[in-house]
Amino acid sequence: MSPKDVVIRYVEAVRTGDLAVIRDSFAADATWEYPGETPWSKVWAGRDAIVDDFLGGAGARFVPGSMVIALVNVLADGDQVVAEWTSDAVTVDGTEYHNRCLGVFGVRDGRITSVREYADTQHTARVLFSDPLPTDNS
């Protein structure tokens, strides 16, 4: 699978909720950097932290089945892939969430090794963390 196909497969798995493919998409030592000043803003290190804590923590804030992910564009150059997507959902408190995201993915040996995500983190903070859950930002 090409690096571009790896990223498309991952985004499609997020869209359909295929946890096995999501987990399989990441190298064991992958990192995900989320910007800004939200409780999620840090570098998430390791597949388990990315899938269980970061992505799983995000999922817990939305009404199950309300998340709609749409892949807008994907560009690849060697092992680096840039993907743009939209995320729309309803939070567990009934607030609508709409964000446009861009990720710079590093891919090696058929697995995602790194992600630098860019999104409207002020919107994320306002909609998802107006009453934040306790987190460890270490």
C-alpha positions as CSV (number, residue, x, y, z in Angstrom):
1,M,0.0,0.0,0.0
2,S,1.3,3.5,-0.9
3,P,1.7,6.0,1.9
4,K,-1.3,7.9,0.4
5,D,-3.4,4.7,0.5
6,V,-2.4,4.1,4.1
7,V,-3.7,7.6,5.1
8,I,-6.9,7.2,3.1
9,R,-7.5,3.8,4.7
10,Y,-7.1,5.3,8.1
11,V,-9.4,8.3,7.5
12,E,-12.0,6.0,6.0
13,A,-11.7,3.7,9.1
14,V,-12.3,6.7,11.4
15,R,-15.3,7.7,9.2
16,T,-16.8,4.2,9.6
17,G,-15.7,3.5,13.1
18,D,-13.5,0.5,12.3
19,L,-11.4,0.4,15.4
20,A,-9.3,-2.6,14.2
21,V,-8.2,-0.7,11.1
22,I,-7.6,2.5,13.0
23,R,-5.3,0.7,15.5
24,D,-3.6,-1.2,12.7
25,S,-2.9,2.0,10.8
26,F,-0.4,3.2,13.4
27,A,3.2,2.1,14.1
28,A,3.6,1.1,17.8
29,D,5.9,4.1,18.3
30,A,3.8,6.7,16.4
31,T,3.3,10.2,17.6
32,W,0.4,12.7,17.1
33,E,0.9,16.4,17.7
34,Y,-2.2,18.4,18.5
35,P,-1.7,22.1,18.6
36,G,-3.2,24.9,20.7
37,E,-4.0,25.2,24.4
38,T,-6.7,22.6,24.9
39,P,-6.5,19.7,27.3
40,W,-5.6,17.6,24.2
41,S,-2.8,19.9,23.1
42,K,0.5,18.0,23.3
43,V,2.4,15.2,21.5
44,W,0.6,11.9,22.0
45,A,3.2,9.2,22.0
46,G,2.6,5.6,21.1
47,R,-0.3,3.8,19.2
48,D,-2.2,3.0,22.4
49,A,-2.1,6.6,23.6
50,I,-3.2,7.9,20.2
51,V,-6.0,5.4,19.7
52,D,-7.3,4.9,23.2
53,D,-6.7,8.2,24.9
54,F,-6.6,10.9,22.2
55,L,-9.0,9.5,19.6
56,G,-11.0,7.6,22.2
57,G,-11.2,10.6,24.4
58,A,-12.5,12.7,21.5
59,G,-15.1,10.1,20.6
60,A,-16.4,10.1,24.2
61,R,-17.3,13.8,23.8
62,F,-19.7,13.2,20.9
63,V,-23.1,11.6,20.6
64,P,-22.4,8.0,19.3
65,G,-23.1,7.9,15.6
66,S,-23.2,11.7,15.1
67,M,-19.6,12.1,13.8
68,V,-19.4,12.7,10.1
69,I,-15.8,12.7,8.7
70,A,-15.3,13.8,5.0
71,L,-12.0,13.6,3.3
72,V,-11.5,16.8,1.3
73,N,-8.1,16.3,-0.3
74,V,-5.0,14.2,0.0
75,L,-1.5,15.0,-1.4
76,A,1.5,12.8,-1.1
77,D,5.2,13.2,-1.7
78,G,7.1,10.0,-0.9
79,D,6.5,9.0,2.8
80,Q,4.8,12.3,3.6
81,V,1.1,12.7,3.1
82,V,-1.0,15.8,3.7
83,A,-4.8,15.1,4.2
84,E,-7.6,17.6,4.7
85,W,-10.9,16.6,6.2
86,T,-14.0,18.0,7.9
87,S,-15.4,16.8,11.2
88,D,-19.0,17.4,12.0
89,A,-20.8,16.0,15.1
90,V,-23.1,16.7,18.0
91,T,-21.5,16.8,21.5
92,V,-23.0,14.9,24.4
93,D,-24.3,18.2,25.7
94,G,-26.1,18.9,22.4
95,T,-23.7,21.4,20.9
96,E,-22.9,21.2,17.2
97,Y,-19.2,20.7,16.4
98,H,-17.9,21.7,12.9
99,N,-14.1,21.7,12.2
100,R,-11.9,21.6,9.2
101,C,-8.6,19.8,9.8
102,L,-5.3,19.2,8.1
103,G,-2.8,16.5,9.0
104,V,0.7,16.1,7.9
105,F,1.3,12.3,8.1
106,G,4.6,10.4,8.1
107,V,4.2,6.9,6.8
108,R,6.8,4.1,7.0
109,D,6.4,0.4,6.1
110,G,2.7,0.7,5.7
111,R,2.0,2.4,9.0
112,I,1.5,6.0,10.2
113,T,4.5,7.0,12.2
114,S,3.7,10.6,12.9
115,V,0.9,13.2,12.5
116,R,1.0,17.0,12.9
117,E,-2.6,18.1,13.0
118,Y,-3.8,21.7,12.3
119,A,-7.4,22.6,13.2
120,D,-9.4,25.5,14.7
121,T,-8.4,24.7,18.3
122,Q,-10.3,27.7,19.6
123,H,-13.5,26.2,18.3
124,T,-12.4,22.8,19.8
125,A,-11.8,24.4,23.1
126,R,-15.0,26.4,23.1
127,V,-17.3,23.5,22.0
128,L,-15.6,20.6,23.7
129,F,-13.9,22.0,26.8
130,S,-16.1,24.7,28.2
131,D,-16.4,22.4,31.2
132,P,-13.3,20.2,30.7
133,L,-12.8,16.8,32.0
134,P,-9.7,16.3,34.1
135,T,-6.7,15.2,31.9
136,D,-3.0,14.6,32.3
137,N,-1.2,17.1,30.1
138,S,2.2,15.8,30.8
